[in-house]
């Protein structure tokens, strides 16, 4: 479902997960998250607040196995919601860049609303787990989000020591860079592409 406010709702049910997401790109950062994965909820809260997105997620999954399927399917649904909500690309900036510090860590995210999914991931996390969260799922989340949102996403941590801080800096930067990219530019006439289409 897509509306004038650049909002979308996605529902996905598999044998492993059930996910429902509502995303409003022109929101105020309001969140309502119930996923069973507390660390991911913390990161998505930061993503939405720094992006100015209203985000509701209700998800259940086979957490008795591990967090992989739940995290992956949330990323898929969030990417699909973003792509659907941004159904009209005329007048947007298209590109976004944000560099965000989190204590000793510095994260950078650059995005292109390109319709060419790609993830460039230049991050080495020192810890295999952050609390109960497997740190390898961070890259998996970013890749599935970029794939389904159909964006080019470059994520890098320039330096840092604490895995939590490094991931947090990237999620904040992702929200801010996407906000910049989807913002309307009064000087941009039509689609920001020499091809005439994104």
KESEGU-880259 format. One line per 8 residues: number of its first residue (from 1); their letters; for each residue x, y negated, z of N, C-alpha, C. Coordinates in steps of 0.1 Angstrom, whole numbers. Atoms other than C-alpha are relative to their C-alpha. Example, Ala and Ser with C-alpha at 12.3 -4.5 7.8 and 13.67 -1.06 7.14 Angstrom:
% KESEGU-880259
1> AS> 9/12/0/123/45/78/9/-12/0 | -9/11/0/137/11/71/-8/-11/8 $
% end
This chain:
% KESEGU-880259
1> XXXXXXXX> 9/12/0/0/0/0/9/-12/0 | -8/12/1/14/-34/-10/-9/-12/0 | 9/12/0/0/-68/-3/8/-13/-3 | -6/13/3/7/-105/-9/11/-4/9 | -9/4/-10/27/-108/22/13/8/-1 | -12/-9/2/54/-84/9/1/10/11 | 0/-10/-10/44/-56/31/-4/14/-6 | 3/-14/5/41/-18/27/-1/9/11 $
9> XXXXXXXX> 2/-11/-10/30/13/45/4/13/-7 | -4/-13/6/46/47/39/-3/11/10 | 3/-12/-9/35/81/53/7/12/-7 | -7/-12/5/57/112/49/-2/11/10 | 2/-12/-9/49/147/63/7/11/-7 | -6/-12/5/71/177/58/-1/11/11 | 0/-11/-10/76/210/77/9/-4/12 | -10/4/-10/104/192/97/-4/-13/7 $
17> XXXXXXXX> 3/13/-6/90/157/103/-13/-6/-5 | 11/8/4/61/133/102/3/-14/3 | -4/13/-2/68/97/97/-10/-10/-6 | 9/11/5/46/66/93/7/-13/3 | -7/13/-1/61/32/87/-8/-11/-6 | 5/13/5/47/-3/83/10/-10/1 | -11/10/1/71/-30/71/-6/-13/-6 | 4/13/6/63/-67/66/13/-8/-1 $
25> XXXXXXXX> -13/7/2/93/-85/51/-1/-15/4 | 1/14/-4/79/-119/60/-6/-1/14 | 5/0/-13/74/-113/96/8/-9/10 | -7/8/-10/89/-126/128/9/9/9 | -9/-9/-8/109/-96/141/-7/8/10 | 8/-8/-9/81/-78/159/2/15/-3 | -3/-14/2/88/-41/164/-9/8/9 | 7/-10/-8/69/-11/177/5/14/-5 $
33> XXXXXXXX> -8/-11/4/91/20/175/-2/12/9 | 1/-13/-7/84/56/186/5/11/-8 | -7/-10/8/108/80/171/6/12/7 | -7/-11/-7/122/102/198/15/-1/-1 | -14/2/1/157/89/189/3/-14/5 | -1/13/-7/164/61/214/11/-9/-6 | -11/9/6/198/49/198/-5/-6/-13 | 5/5/13/182/46/164/-10/-11/2 $
41> XXXXXXXX> 10/10/-3/153/27/179/7/-13/4 | -8/12/-4/178/3/195/5/-7/-13 | -6/6/12/195/-3/161/-11/-6/-9 | 11/5/8/162/-7/142/-6/-12/6 | 5/12/-6/150/-32/167/9/-12/-3 | -10/11/4/182/-53/160/-2/-3/-14 | 1/2/14/178/-48/123/-12/-9/-3 | 12/8/3/142/-61/123/1/-14/6 $
49> XXXXXXXX> -1/13/-6/149/-90/147/9/-9/-8 | -10/8/8/179/-102/127/-5/-2/-14 | 5/2/14/161/-97/94/-13/-8/-1 | 13/6/0/128/-113/105/-11/9/-6 | 10/-9/5/109/-82/96/-9/5/11 | 9/-7/-9/78/-68/114/1/15/-4 | -2/-14/3/84/-31/117/-6/9/10 | 6/-10/-9/63/-3/131/4/14/-5 $
57> XXXXXXXX> -3/-14/3/75/33/131/-5/10/10 | 4/-11/-9/58/64/145/6/13/-7 | -7/-11/6/79/95/139/1/12/10 | -3/-12/-8/80/131/152/8/9/-9 | -8/-8/8/105/156/141/5/12/9 | -5/-12/-7/123/189/150/13/-3/8 | -11/4/-8/145/173/176/6/11/8 | -5/-12/-7/149/207/192/11/6/-8 $
65> XXXXXXXX> -11/-5/9/171/215/162/12/-10/1 | -9/12/-2/189/181/161/-7/-12/-6 | 6/13/4/183/145/151/0/-2/-15 | -3/3/15/193/149/114/-13/-3/-8 | 12/2/9/159/154/98/-8/-12/3 | 8/12/-4/142/127/118/7/-13/-5 | -7/12/4/169/101/112/-1/-1/-16 | 0/0/14/171/110/75/-14/-4/-6 $
73> XXXXXXXX> 14/3/5/133/109/69/-4/-14/4 | 3/14/-3/130/76/87/7/-10/-9 | -8/8/10/157/61/64/-7/1/-13 | 7/-1/13/139/75/34/-13/-8/0 | 13/8/0/105/60/44/3/-15/1 | -3/14/-1/121/27/54/5/-6/-13 | -4/5/13/138/24/21/-11/-1/-10 | 12/0/9/106/33/2/-9/-12/4 $
81> XXXXXXXX> 8/11/-4/87/7/23/6/-13/-5 | -7/12/4/113/-20/15/-1/-2/-15 | 1/1/14/112/-12/-22/-14/-4/-5 | 14/3/4/74/-13/-24/-4/-14/5 | 4/13/-5/71/-44/-3/6/-11/-9 | -6/10/9/95/-63/-26/-3/4/-14 | 4/-4/13/75/-54/-56/1/-11/-11 | -2/11/10/79/-89/-72/13/-6/4 $
89> XXXXXXXX> -13/5/-3/115/-100/-75/3/-14/-6 | -3/13/6/111/-133/-93/3/-10/11 | -3/11/-9/127/-162/-75/8/4/13 | -8/-4/-12/147/-141/-49/14/-4/-2 | -14/3/1/183/-148/-42/7/12/-6 | -5/-13/5/191/-111/-50/12/5/8 | -12/-4/-7/225/-111/-32/-1/-5/15 | -1/5/-14/231/-113/6/13/5/6 $
97> XXXXXXXX> -12/-3/-7/262/-113/27/-1/-5/15 | 0/4/-14/265/-113/65/12/7/7 | -11/-5/-8/295/-109/88/-4/-3/15 | 5/1/-13/285/-102/124/10/5/10 | -8/-5/-11/307/-99/155/-9/6/11 | 6/-6/-12/297/-76/184/12/3/9 | -12/-1/-9/323/-81/211/13/1/-8 | -13/-1/7/356/-67/197/-2/5/-14 $
105> XXXXXXXX> 3/-6/14/339/-53/165/-5/-11/-9 | 5/9/10/333/-72/133/-5/8/-12 | 7/-8/11/308/-57/108/-4/-10/-12 | 4/8/13/302/-69/72/-9/8/-8 | 9/-7/10/273/-60/49/-2/-9/-11 | 3/7/13/269/-71/13/-11/8/-7 | 11/-8/7/237/-62/-5/-3/-7/-14 | 5/4/13/224/-65/-41/-13/7/-2 $
113> XXXXXXXX> 14/-6/3/187/-60/-48/1/3/-15 | -5/-3/14/199/-43/-80/-8/10/-8 | 7/-12/6/176/-13/-87/10/10/-4 | -11/-10/2/209/6/-88/5/5/14 | -3/-4/-13/212/26/-56/15/4/1 | -14/-4/-3/248/28/-42/3/-4/14 | -5/3/-13/264/29/-8/15/1/-1 | -14/1/-2/300/18/-3/2/-1/15 $
121> XXXXXXXX> -1/-1/-15/308/29/33/15/0/4 | -14/1/-4/341/18/47/1/-2/15 | 1/0/-15/337/26/84/6/13/5 | -5/-11/-7/357/49/106/-4/-2/15 | 4/1/-14/340/55/140/9/9/8 | -9/-7/-8/362/66/168/-7/12/8 | 7/-10/-9/335/87/186/-10/9/-9 | 9/-9/7/316/117/173/-15/-1/5 $
129> XXXXXXXX> 13/2/-5/286/109/195/-1/-14/7 | 3/12/-8/271/77/210/-12/4/9 | 10/-6/-8/252/90/239/-4/14/-6 | 5/-13/6/231/118/224/0/-1/-15 | 1/2/14/233/103/189/13/4/-8 | -12/-4/8/256/120/164/4/-11/-10 | -4/12/8/276/92/148/1/3/-15 | 0/-3/15/278/110/114/-14/-4/-6 $
137> XXXXXXXX> 13/3/6/241/102/110/-1/-15/-4 | 0/14/4/249/65/107/2/-1/-15 | -2/0/15/263/70/72/-12/6/-7 | 12/-6/7/234/93/63/-11/-9/0 | 11/9/0/209/67/74/2/-11/-11 | -3/11/9/226/39/54/-2/5/-15 | 1/-5/13/228/61/23/-14/3/-5 | 14/-3/4/192/73/23/-8/-13/-1 $
145> XXXXXXXX> 7/12/1/180/38/30/3/-7/-14 | -4/7/12/200/23/1/-6/8/-13 | 5/-8/11/189/52/-22/-15/-3/-3 | 14/2/2/152/47/-16/-4/-14/-1 | 3/15/2/153/9/-13/4/-4/-14 | -5/3/13/171/10/-47/9/-13/0 | -9/11/-2/198/-14/-35/14/4/-1 | -15/-3/-2/236/-16/-37/3/-6/14 $
153> XXXXXXXX> -3/4/-14/248/-17/-1/15/3/3 | -14/-1/-4/284/-23/9/1/-3/15 | -1/1/-15/290/-17/47/14/3/4 | -14/-1/-4/323/-22/63/2/-5/15 | -4/5/-13/337/-26/99/14/-4/-2 | -13/6/2/367/-49/96/10/4/11 | -8/-5/-11/379/-39/130/-10/3/12 | 9/-3/-12/365/-25/163/6/12/7 $
161> XXXXXXXX> -4/-11/-8/371/-1/191/-11/9/5 | 11/-6/-6/337/8/204/-11/4/-10 | 9/-4/10/314/29/182/-13/-6/0 | 13/6/-1/282/15/196/1/-15/-5 | -2/14/4/295/-21/190/1/0/-16 | -2/0/15/306/-12/154/-13/2/-7 | 13/-3/6/272/3/145/-9/-11/2 | 9/11/-2/253/-25/161/4/-12/-9 $
169> XXXXXXXX> -4/11/9/273/-51/142/-5/2/-14 | 5/-3/14/264/-34/109/-15/-1/-1 | 15/1/1/227/-31/117/-5/-14/0 | 4/14/-1/225/-67/126/4/-7/-14 | -5/6/13/245/-77/94/-9/5/-11 | 9/-6/11/222/-54/73/-13/-8/0 | 12/8/-1/191/-73/86/2/-14/-6 | -2/14/4/206/-107/80/4/-1/-15 $
177> XXXXXXXX> -3/1/15/220/-99/45/-12/3/-8 | 12/-3/7/187/-84/34/-9/-12/0 | 8/12/-1/169/-115/47/4/-11/-10 | -5/10/10/192/-137/26/-3/4/-14 | 2/-5/14/188/-115/-5/-14/-2/-4 | 14/0/5/150/-114/-5/-7/-14/2 | 6/13/-1/145/-151/4/-2/-7/-13 | 3/6/13/130/-172/-23/8/-13/-1 $
185> XXXXXXXX> -8/11/4/152/-197/-40/-7/-9/-10 | 7/8/9/134/-227/-55/7/-3/-13 | -8/2/13/162/-231/-81/0/12/-9 | 0/-12/8/158/-195/-93/-13/1/-7 | 12/-2/9/134/-193/-122/0/14/-5 | 1/-14/5/122/-157/-129/10/9/8 | -8/-10/-7/143/-127/-120/15/-4/-1 | -14/4/1/179/-134/-111/9/11/-6 $
193> XXXXXX> -8/-10/8/194/-112/-138/1/-4/-15 | -1/3/14/207/-118/-173/-7/10/-9 | 8/-10/7/189/-86/-183/-15/-4/0 | 14/4/0/156/-102/-174/-8/10/9 | 7/-10/-8/147/-73/-151/10/6/10 | -7/-7/-11/158/-57/-118/-6/13/2 $
% end
